[in-house]
Each structure stands twice: as structure tokens, then as C-alpha cells.
Amino acid sequence: MQKKNQHFRHLKHVNLLLAAFFILFSTAAAQCAGLSYQGPTGFIMTPSHLTVPEKQVDMAIHTRMYNVSKDSKDGMLTSMALTFSPFRNAEFGLQKTIDSEANAHDPDPTVNFKILLPPIGEGEFSQIAFGGVFDANPNNYHTLYLSVGGLGVGWNFGGNPGGMANYGKFKKSSDKPESVMLLIGAELPERVAGERGYKSRYYLDYNGDVFSLGWRYSSHRGFWAEAAVQSKTSYDDFYDYKPFILGLGANF
């Protein structure tokens, strides 16, 4: 009975958050690129070379299921992210995941930043971003990354054996995430400055661990919804993820 009540409270909390998003949708004003699962502006699981527009805020909520191996039932992870841009070409954010089965032992929050560096030449691959994701759990690993037009490399550091990272495979032989990984993302069709209306875009990315294929439906009014499927993760000893992710977001 206690577990059912805790699960009910979790669902009630998520429903309140969804209601808040729909209220925000009615006032959202600017077209947004969308937040990745970990919080930075990006693709599905990988940060991009874009940032939140200056003086604006992006919010997102993602949810996914996982199998609780001890009793074969499903748990739910709900990721909430808020990222803002205090000045041009920079963003800072906070992300928190709620585990329906963890109760008081939810995953710790992460903080992130991203700075756009001066472009080299012209075109999409002239855009360079440097950023990082830092985990509040001292056992988990932080990541710094550099992305050029959606093609990047990340470096995991800190943490302790047995800890998790947001990017890169988990090496069971050494009981820790790999130190260096590729971060790749692509968006089709390409974004056009000033476009209006409701647009569908398709995403393919690789975060050093899983491949993700996603669809994002967005509006120039500043809101979006997405759905994605993923390959199997190397973190299955931590969470046996289901392959589907759903997300909602708004920019204001």
C-alpha cells in the first residue's frame, strides 16, 4: 500500500508539471531549438552547437520507463530541465530526474553550461560550442565537451568506480565510464531563421553509449513535443531502460 501511495504521489507531481507546461505554452513566444534529455540545448541525448536565445528560458520534461529487475515491474524516470541565457551565446541550466521507485533516493541533480566560441568561416560547421555537465553526486562523473556543427568529443572526469556518467559507455571491466567519447548529432530538415508555423524535425544522435532516433514537433510560438527510440545502453546494470522517450518543452 505504501509503494502504491508513493507511486501515486509521483504521478500526481508529474501531472502538475505537465499542467504547468500547458499554461506556459499559451504564453511562449519565441521559436526554440529544444533541450536534450540531460538539459543542454541539443538533439535527443547529445548537446548541439546552439544555445538558448539571449534573455530567454527553456524548460523541458522527459519521461521514460525502465524494468525493475527484482520484481519485473516497470519504474518511471522523469527528467525536468530548465536552461536560461543571461547573455548572447551562453546558457546555464539545471536538471533533475525523479525515479518513481527510488523515493528519497532519487538521482542527484546536474548543472550544465554552454558557451559558443567565435565561428571559423561560414556554414553550420563553423559553429563551435564548449560546455559541461556536472553531477551533484560525488560518485558520478562530470563531462566537458566540444562540439563543431553537431560533431563533438567529450571527456569524463571525477567520480569514483561504480559511478555513472551522462555520456559515454560504462566499462564493466574497470567499473567506470570511458574517459573520452564521440558526441554526434544531426537534425533534418535544417532550421531556417525566421520560419513560422508548426514544423516536424527528425534527429539522429549518438552520445558515446546509445544511438537515438527522434521526432520533434515544434512551433514558432515556442513549444515542442518529441518522441524517440534508442539502442540498448551499457548502463543496464543500473537501469534496464525501455527504448522509448517522450518529451515536452517550452521557450519563453
ZADO-1210 file (C-alpha; in nm, 4 decimals, padded with zeros to 6 digits):
<atoms>
<atom x="00.0000" y="00.0000" z="00.0000" code="MET" pos="1"/>
<atom x="00.2852" y="00.2387" z="00.0871" code="GLN" pos="2"/>
<atom x="00.4523" y="00.1805" z="-00.2501" code="LYS" pos="3"/>
<atom x="00.1226" y="00.2453" z="-00.4297" code="LYS" pos="4"/>
<atom x="00.0787" y="00.5724" z="-00.2413" code="ASN" pos="5"/>
<atom x="00.4349" y="00.6779" z="-00.3264" code="GLN" pos="6"/>
<atom x="00.3807" y="00.5919" z="-00.6923" code="HIS" pos="7"/>
<atom x="00.0523" y="00.7884" z="-00.6885" code="PHE" pos="8"/>
<atom x="00.2254" y="01.0915" z="-00.5400" code="ARG" pos="9"/>
<atom x="00.4925" y="01.0690" z="-00.8104" code="HIS" pos="10"/>
<atom x="00.2308" y="01.0579" z="-01.0873" code="LEU" pos="11"/>
<atom x="00.0412" y="01.3455" z="-00.9276" code="LYS" pos="12"/>
<atom x="00.3618" y="01.5508" z="-00.9194" code="HIS" pos="13"/>
<atom x="00.4314" y="01.4779" z="-01.2874" code="VAL" pos="14"/>
<atom x="00.0729" y="01.5672" z="-01.3834" code="ASN" pos="15"/>
<atom x="00.1068" y="01.9034" z="-01.2078" code="LEU" pos="16"/>
<atom x="00.4268" y="01.9682" z="-01.4015" code="LEU" pos="17"/>
<atom x="00.2557" y="01.8816" z="-01.7294" code="LEU" pos="18"/>
<atom x="-00.0285" y="02.1189" z="-01.6436" code="ALA" pos="19"/>
<atom x="00.2256" y="02.3933" z="-01.5786" code="ALA" pos="20"/>
<atom x="00.3795" y="02.3311" z="-01.9199" code="PHE" pos="21"/>
<atom x="00.0466" y="02.3677" z="-02.0967" code="PHE" pos="22"/>
<atom x="-00.0032" y="02.7006" z="-01.9190" code="ILE" pos="23"/>
<atom x="00.3411" y="02.8088" z="-02.0360" code="LEU" pos="24"/>
<atom x="00.2583" y="02.7053" z="-02.3936" code="PHE" pos="25"/>
<atom x="-00.0139" y="02.9701" z="-02.4035" code="SER" pos="26"/>
<atom x="00.2427" y="03.2454" z="-02.3307" code="THR" pos="27"/>
<atom x="00.5513" y="03.1018" z="-02.5011" code="ALA" pos="28"/>
<atom x="00.6743" y="03.3432" z="-02.7631" code="ALA" pos="29"/>
<atom x="00.9991" y="03.2500" z="-02.9325" code="ALA" pos="30"/>
<atom x="01.0973" y="02.9611" z="-03.1536" code="GLN" pos="31"/>
<atom x="01.3236" y="02.7224" z="-02.9625" code="CYS" pos="32"/>
<atom x="01.5692" y="02.4550" z="-03.0614" code="ALA" pos="33"/>
<atom x="01.4734" y="02.2320" z="-02.7670" code="GLY" pos="34"/>
<atom x="01.6588" y="02.0781" z="-02.4751" code="LEU" pos="35"/>
<atom x="01.8269" y="01.7399" z="-02.4768" code="SER" pos="36"/>
<atom x="01.7487" y="01.4839" z="-02.2053" code="TYR" pos="37"/>
<atom x="02.0423" y="01.5954" z="-01.9874" code="GLN" pos="38"/>
<atom x="01.9485" y="01.9648" z="-02.0050" code="GLY" pos="39"/>
<atom x="02.1709" y="02.1432" z="-02.2612" code="PRO" pos="40"/>
<atom x="02.0169" y="02.2694" z="-02.5847" code="THR" pos="41"/>
<atom x="02.0572" y="01.9866" z="-02.8289" code="GLY" pos="42"/>
<atom x="01.9337" y="01.6790" z="-03.0053" code="PHE" pos="43"/>
<atom x="01.7848" y="01.3832" z="-02.8107" code="ILE" pos="44"/>
<atom x="02.0709" y="01.2744" z="-02.5821" code="MET" pos="45"/>
<atom x="02.3525" y="01.4900" z="-02.7192" code="THR" pos="46"/>
<atom x="02.4232" y="01.8644" z="-02.6823" code="PRO" pos="47"/>
<atom x="02.4307" y="02.0700" z="-03.0004" code="SER" pos="48"/>
<atom x="02.6243" y="02.3758" z="-03.1170" code="HIS" pos="49"/>
<atom x="02.3268" y="02.6064" z="-03.0384" code="LEU" pos="50"/>
<atom x="02.2235" y="02.7877" z="-02.7207" code="THR" pos="51"/>
<atom x="01.9017" y="02.9251" z="-02.5754" code="VAL" pos="52"/>
<atom x="01.8294" y="03.2720" z="-02.7245" code="PRO" pos="53"/>
<atom x="01.9579" y="03.5661" z="-02.5205" code="GLU" pos="54"/>
<atom x="01.7469" y="03.6603" z="-02.2138" code="LYS" pos="55"/>
<atom x="01.5184" y="03.3598" z="-02.2677" code="GLN" pos="56"/>
<atom x="01.4435" y="03.0416" z="-02.0751" code="VAL" pos="57"/>
<atom x="01.3821" y="02.6874" z="-02.1997" code="ASP" pos="58"/>
<atom x="01.2011" y="02.4261" z="-01.9919" code="MET" pos="59"/>
<atom x="01.1594" y="02.0572" z="-02.0715" code="ALA" pos="60"/>
<atom x="01.0233" y="01.7403" z="-01.9199" code="ILE" pos="61"/>
<atom x="01.1137" y="01.3930" z="-02.0483" code="HIS" pos="62"/>
<atom x="00.9861" y="01.0592" z="-01.9292" code="THR" pos="63"/>
<atom x="01.0951" y="00.7020" z="-01.9884" code="ARG" pos="64"/>
<atom x="01.0262" y="00.3609" z="-01.8383" code="MET" pos="65"/>
<atom x="01.2683" y="00.1013" z="-01.7090" code="TYR" pos="66"/>
<atom x="01.2421" y="-00.2540" z="-01.5834" code="ASN" pos="67"/>
<atom x="01.2913" y="-00.3129" z="-01.2110" code="VAL" pos="68"/>
<atom x="01.4637" y="-00.6498" z="-01.2364" code="SER" pos="69"/>
<atom x="01.3980" y="-00.7612" z="-00.8809" code="LYS" pos="70"/>
<atom x="01.0237" y="-00.7924" z="-00.9367" code="ASP" pos="71"/>
<atom x="00.9896" y="-00.7472" z="-01.3165" code="SER" pos="72"/>
<atom x="00.7669" y="-00.4414" z="-01.2885" code="LYS" pos="73"/>
<atom x="00.8220" y="-00.1093" z="-01.4623" code="ASP" pos="74"/>
<atom x="00.9553" y="00.2051" z="-01.2995" code="GLY" pos="75"/>
<atom x="00.9414" y="00.5547" z="-01.4461" code="MET" pos="76"/>
<atom x="01.2122" y="00.8186" z="-01.4727" code="LEU" pos="77"/>
<atom x="01.1016" y="01.1798" z="-01.5173" code="THR" pos="78"/>
<atom x="01.3693" y="01.4304" z="-01.6152" code="SER" pos="79"/>
<atom x="01.2973" y="01.8019" z="-01.5607" code="MET" pos="80"/>
<atom x="01.5298" y="02.0656" z="-01.7039" code="ALA" pos="81"/>
<atom x="01.5486" y="02.4444" z="-01.7012" code="LEU" pos="82"/>
<atom x="01.8100" y="02.6292" z="-01.9059" code="THR" pos="83"/>
<atom x="01.8460" y="03.0062" z="-01.9433" code="PHE" pos="84"/>
<atom x="02.0645" y="03.2501" z="-02.1350" code="SER" pos="85"/>
<atom x="02.1787" y="03.5553" z="-01.9357" code="PRO" pos="86"/>
<atom x="02.3664" y="03.6931" z="-02.2358" code="PHE" pos="87"/>
<atom x="02.4219" y="03.6143" z="-02.6021" code="ARG" pos="88"/>
<atom x="02.5824" y="03.2824" z="-02.6999" code="ASN" pos="89"/>
<atom x="02.5754" y="03.1378" z="-02.3487" code="ALA" pos="90"/>
<atom x="02.3404" y="02.9186" z="-02.1466" code="GLU" pos="91"/>
<atom x="02.3293" y="02.7743" z="-01.7962" code="PHE" pos="92"/>
<atom x="02.0924" y="02.5061" z="-01.6730" code="GLY" pos="93"/>
<atom x="01.9716" y="02.2731" z="-01.4014" code="LEU" pos="94"/>
<atom x="01.8357" y="01.9215" z="-01.4496" code="GLN" pos="95"/>
<atom x="01.6737" y="01.6830" z="-01.2006" code="LYS" pos="96"/>
<atom x="01.5496" y="01.3276" z="-01.2523" code="THR" pos="97"/>
<atom x="01.2755" y="01.1743" z="-01.0374" code="ILE" pos="98"/>
<atom x="01.2691" y="00.7946" z="-01.0047" code="ASP" pos="99"/>
<atom x="00.9251" y="00.6534" z="-00.9235" code="SER" pos="100"/>
<atom x="01.0872" y="00.3629" z="-00.7397" code="GLU" pos="101"/>
<atom x="01.3686" y="00.5420" z="-00.5563" code="ALA" pos="102"/>
<atom x="01.1570" y="00.7544" z="-00.3208" code="ASN" pos="103"/>
<atom x="01.4041" y="00.9572" z="-00.1095" code="ALA" pos="104"/>
<atom x="01.6997" y="00.8274" z="-00.3126" code="HIS" pos="105"/>
<atom x="01.6272" y="00.9981" z="-00.6452" code="ASP" pos="106"/>
<atom x="01.9227" y="01.0644" z="-00.8755" code="PRO" pos="107"/>
<atom x="02.1035" y="01.3844" z="-00.7767" code="ASP" pos="108"/>
<atom x="02.0616" y="01.6988" z="-00.9902" code="PRO" pos="109"/>
<atom x="02.3062" y="01.8086" z="-01.2572" code="THR" pos="110"/>
<atom x="02.4070" y="02.1577" z="-01.3654" code="VAL" pos="111"/>
<atom x="02.5254" y="02.2484" z="-01.7135" code="ASN" pos="112"/>
<atom x="02.6672" y="02.5332" z="-01.9167" code="PHE" pos="113"/>
<atom x="02.7456" y="02.6000" z="-02.2809" code="LYS" pos="114"/>
<atom x="02.9381" y="02.8823" z="-02.4485" code="ILE" pos="115"/>
<atom x="02.9510" y="02.9465" z="-02.8236" code="LEU" pos="116"/>
<atom x="03.3021" y="03.0279" z="-02.9402" code="LEU" pos="117"/>
<atom x="03.3827" y="03.2644" z="-03.2301" code="PRO" pos="118"/>
<atom x="03.2942" y="03.0911" z="-03.5606" code="PRO" pos="119"/>
<atom x="03.5577" y="02.9746" z="-03.8032" code="ILE" pos="120"/>
<atom x="03.4482" y="03.0571" z="-04.1568" code="GLY" pos="121"/>
<atom x="03.0857" y="03.0198" z="-04.2643" code="GLU" pos="122"/>
<atom x="02.8202" y="02.7500" z="-04.2542" code="GLY" pos="123"/>
<atom x="02.6954" y="02.5115" z="-03.9888" code="GLU" pos="124"/>
<atom x="03.0338" y="02.3512" z="-03.9289" code="PHE" pos="125"/>
<atom x="03.1808" y="02.6904" z="-03.8455" code="SER" pos="126"/>
<atom x="02.9811" y="02.6957" z="-03.5205" code="GLN" pos="127"/>
<atom x="03.1770" y="02.5793" z="-03.2157" code="ILE" pos="128"/>
<atom x="03.0375" y="02.5198" z="-02.8674" code="ALA" pos="129"/>
<atom x="03.2176" y="02.4376" z="-02.5438" code="PHE" pos="130"/>
<atom x="03.0192" y="02.3114" z="-02.2466" code="GLY" pos="131"/>
<atom x="02.9933" y="02.0853" z="-01.9482" code="GLY" pos="132"/>
<atom x="02.7542" y="01.8777" z="-01.7390" code="VAL" pos="133"/>
<atom x="02.8339" y="01.8426" z="-01.3679" code="PHE" pos="134"/>
<atom x="02.6716" y="01.5839" z="-01.1404" code="ASP" pos="135"/>
<atom x="02.5955" y="01.6707" z="-00.7766" code="ALA" pos="136"/>
<atom x="02.6546" y="01.3071" z="-00.6779" code="ASN" pos="137"/>
<atom x="03.0238" y="01.2846" z="-00.5758" code="PRO" pos="138"/>
<atom x="03.0420" y="00.9259" z="-00.7031" code="ASN" pos="139"/>
<atom x="02.9249" y="01.0176" z="-01.0530" code="ASN" pos="140"/>
<atom x="03.1339" y="01.1652" z="-01.3324" code="TYR" pos="141"/>
<atom x="03.1294" y="01.5134" z="-01.4855" code="HIS" pos="142"/>
<atom x="03.1659" y="01.5807" z="-01.8586" code="THR" pos="143"/>
<atom x="03.3279" y="01.8590" z="-02.0601" code="LEU" pos="144"/>
<atom x="03.2618" y="01.8636" z="-02.4343" code="TYR" pos="145"/>
<atom x="03.3456" y="02.0492" z="-02.7541" code="LEU" pos="146"/>
<atom x="03.1007" y="02.0428" z="-03.0460" code="SER" pos="147"/>
<atom x="03.1571" y="02.1647" z="-03.4024" code="VAL" pos="148"/>
<atom x="02.8340" y="02.1746" z="-03.6018" code="GLY" pos="149"/>
<atom x="02.6937" y="01.8745" z="-03.4142" code="GLY" pos="150"/>
<atom x="03.0118" y="01.6661" z="-03.4253" code="LEU" pos="151"/>
<atom x="03.1907" y="01.6646" z="-03.0929" code="GLY" pos="152"/>
<atom x="03.4052" y="01.4932" z="-02.8349" code="VAL" pos="153"/>
<atom x="03.3509" y="01.4619" z="-02.4605" code="GLY" pos="154"/>
<atom x="03.5730" y="01.3955" z="-02.1603" code="TRP" pos="155"/>
<atom x="03.4508" y="01.2337" z="-01.8374" code="ASN" pos="156"/>
<atom x="03.6367" y="01.3140" z="-01.5155" code="PHE" pos="157"/>
<atom x="03.5980" y="01.2994" z="-01.1379" code="GLY" pos="158"/>
<atom x="03.3700" y="01.0369" z="-00.9868" code="GLY" pos="159"/>
<atom x="03.4533" y="00.7002" z="-00.8353" code="ASN" pos="160"/>
<atom x="03.4418" y="00.3389" z="-00.9562" code="PRO" pos="161"/>
<atom x="03.0800" y="00.2320" z="-00.9868" code="GLY" pos="162"/>
<atom x="02.9662" y="00.5860" z="-01.0665" code="GLY" pos="163"/>
<atom x="02.7643" y="00.6878" z="-01.3715" code="MET" pos="164"/>
<atom x="02.8241" y="00.9474" z="-01.6441" code="ALA" pos="165"/>
<atom x="02.5818" y="01.1286" z="-01.8737" code="ASN" pos="166"/>
<atom x="02.7848" y="01.0479" z="-02.1844" code="TYR" pos="167"/>
<atom x="02.9969" y="00.7547" z="-02.2956" code="GLY" pos="168"/>
<atom x="02.9805" y="00.3801" z="-02.2368" code="LYS" pos="169"/>
<atom x="03.0131" y="00.2150" z="-01.8984" code="PHE" pos="170"/>
<atom x="03.3133" y="-00.0186" z="-01.8984" code="LYS" pos="171"/>
<atom x="03.2219" y="-00.3106" z="-01.6755" code="LYS" pos="172"/>
<atom x="03.5785" y="-00.4394" z="-01.6842" code="SER" pos="173"/>
<atom x="03.7017" y="-00.1293" z="-01.4980" code="SER" pos="174"/>
<atom x="03.3691" y="-00.0481" z="-01.3273" code="ASP" pos="175"/>
<atom x="03.3643" y="00.3099" z="-01.4578" code="LYS" pos="176"/>
<atom x="03.2604" y="00.5101" z="-01.7668" code="PRO" pos="177"/>
<atom x="03.5034" y="00.5543" z="-02.0530" code="GLU" pos="178"/>
<atom x="03.7032" y="00.8755" z="-02.0330" code="SER" pos="179"/>
<atom x="03.6730" y="01.0028" z="-02.3930" code="VAL" pos="180"/>
<atom x="03.3812" y="00.9592" z="-02.6308" code="MET" pos="181"/>
<atom x="03.2335" y="01.0878" z="-02.9570" code="LEU" pos="182"/>
<atom x="02.9186" y="01.3003" z="-02.9418" code="LEU" pos="183"/>
<atom x="02.7340" y="01.3156" z="-03.2746" code="ILE" pos="184"/>
<atom x="02.4012" y="01.4728" z="-03.3657" code="GLY" pos="185"/>
<atom x="02.2108" y="01.5631" z="-03.6820" code="ALA" pos="186"/>
<atom x="01.8830" y="01.7467" z="-03.7490" code="GLU" pos="187"/>
<atom x="01.6709" y="01.7227" z="-04.0652" code="LEU" pos="188"/>
<atom x="01.5467" y="01.9392" z="-04.2233" code="PRO" pos="189"/>
<atom x="01.7841" y="02.2161" z="-04.1245" code="GLU" pos="190"/>
<atom x="01.6459" y="02.5067" z="-03.9235" code="ARG" pos="191"/>
<atom x="01.5676" y="02.8247" z="-04.1217" code="VAL" pos="192"/>
<atom x="01.5983" y="03.1614" z="-03.9486" code="ALA" pos="193"/>
<atom x="01.2632" y="03.3365" z="-03.9082" code="GLY" pos="194"/>
<atom x="01.0482" y="03.0406" z="-04.0155" code="GLU" pos="195"/>
<atom x="00.6971" y="03.0259" z="-03.8736" code="ARG" pos="196"/>
<atom x="00.4295" y="02.7638" z="-03.8259" code="GLY" pos="197"/>
<atom x="00.4375" y="02.4087" z="-03.6948" code="TYR" pos="198"/>
<atom x="00.7387" y="02.2101" z="-03.8082" code="LYS" pos="199"/>
<atom x="00.8453" y="01.8458" z="-03.7840" code="SER" pos="200"/>
<atom x="01.2125" y="01.7668" z="-03.7498" code="ARG" pos="201"/>
<atom x="01.3959" y="01.4383" z="-03.7241" code="TYR" pos="202"/>
<atom x="01.7030" y="01.3730" z="-03.5123" code="TYR" pos="203"/>
<atom x="01.9731" y="01.1111" z="-03.5062" code="LEU" pos="204"/>
<atom x="02.2386" y="01.1235" z="-03.2370" code="ASP" pos="205"/>
<atom x="02.4996" y="00.9187" z="-03.0548" code="TYR" pos="206"/>
<atom x="02.6076" y="01.0100" z="-02.7015" code="ASN" pos="207"/>
<atom x="02.9005" y="00.7706" z="-02.6841" code="GLY" pos="208"/>
<atom x="02.6735" y="00.4970" z="-02.5470" code="ASP" pos="209"/>
<atom x="02.3402" y="00.4779" z="-02.7323" code="VAL" pos="210"/>
<atom x="02.2034" y="00.5747" z="-03.0728" code="PHE" pos="211"/>
<atom x="01.8791" y="00.7730" z="-03.0623" code="SER" pos="212"/>
<atom x="01.6307" y="00.8378" z="-03.3423" code="LEU" pos="213"/>
<atom x="01.3748" y="01.1060" z="-03.2638" code="GLY" pos="214"/>
<atom x="01.0957" y="01.3261" z="-03.3961" code="TRP" pos="215"/>
<atom x="01.0314" y="01.6757" z="-03.2618" code="ARG" pos="216"/>
<atom x="00.7209" y="01.8788" z="-03.3471" code="TYR" pos="217"/>
<atom x="00.7738" y="02.2465" z="-03.2725" code="SER" pos="218"/>
<atom x="00.6050" y="02.5819" z="-03.3204" code="SER" pos="219"/>
<atom x="00.7354" y="02.9353" z="-03.3695" code="HIS" pos="220"/>
<atom x="00.5222" y="03.0143" z="-03.0641" code="ARG" pos="221"/>
<atom x="00.7897" y="02.8465" z="-02.8554" code="GLY" pos="222"/>
<atom x="00.6739" y="02.4973" z="-02.7619" code="PHE" pos="223"/>
<atom x="00.7588" y="02.1485" z="-02.8783" code="TRP" pos="224"/>
<atom x="00.6828" y="01.7799" z="-02.8258" code="ALA" pos="225"/>
<atom x="00.9052" y="01.4862" z="-02.9123" code="GLU" pos="226"/>
<atom x="00.9274" y="01.1090" z="-02.9203" code="ALA" pos="227"/>
<atom x="01.2421" y="00.8999" z="-02.9580" code="ALA" pos="228"/>
<atom x="01.3660" y="00.5412" z="-02.9652" code="VAL" pos="229"/>
<atom x="01.7085" y="00.4238" z="-02.8514" code="GLN" pos="230"/>
<atom x="01.9502" y="00.1365" z="-02.8789" code="SER" pos="231"/>
<atom x="02.0439" y="-00.0684" z="-02.5722" code="LYS" pos="232"/>
<atom x="02.2580" y="00.1052" z="-02.3104" code="THR" pos="233"/>
<atom x="02.5722" y="-00.0240" z="-02.1403" code="SER" pos="234"/>
<atom x="02.4237" y="00.1008" z="-01.8104" code="TYR" pos="235"/>
<atom x="02.1725" y="-00.1854" z="-01.7938" code="ASP" pos="236"/>
<atom x="02.3091" y="-00.2900" z="-01.4526" code="ASP" pos="237"/>
<atom x="02.1923" y="00.0497" z="-01.3220" code="PHE" pos="238"/>
<atom x="01.8713" y="00.0941" z="-01.5231" code="TYR" pos="239"/>
<atom x="01.7297" y="-00.1544" z="-01.7717" code="ASP" pos="240"/>
<atom x="01.5819" y="00.1226" z="-01.9878" code="TYR" pos="241"/>
<atom x="01.2851" y="00.0752" z="-02.2156" code="LYS" pos="242"/>
<atom x="01.3722" y="00.2067" z="-02.5632" code="PRO" pos="243"/>
<atom x="01.1154" y="00.4906" z="-02.5745" code="PHE" pos="244"/>
<atom x="01.1404" y="00.8529" z="-02.4547" code="ILE" pos="245"/>
<atom x="00.8654" y="01.1178" z="-02.4621" code="LEU" pos="246"/>
<atom x="00.9249" y="01.4883" z="-02.4076" code="GLY" pos="247"/>
<atom x="00.7570" y="01.8291" z="-02.3886" code="LEU" pos="248"/>
<atom x="00.9211" y="02.1699" z="-02.3787" code="GLY" pos="249"/>
<atom x="00.8625" y="02.5442" z="-02.3937" code="ALA" pos="250"/>
<atom x="01.0642" y="02.8596" z="-02.4502" code="ASN" pos="251"/>
<atom x="00.9696" y="03.1974" z="-02.3043" code="PHE" pos="252"/>
</atoms>
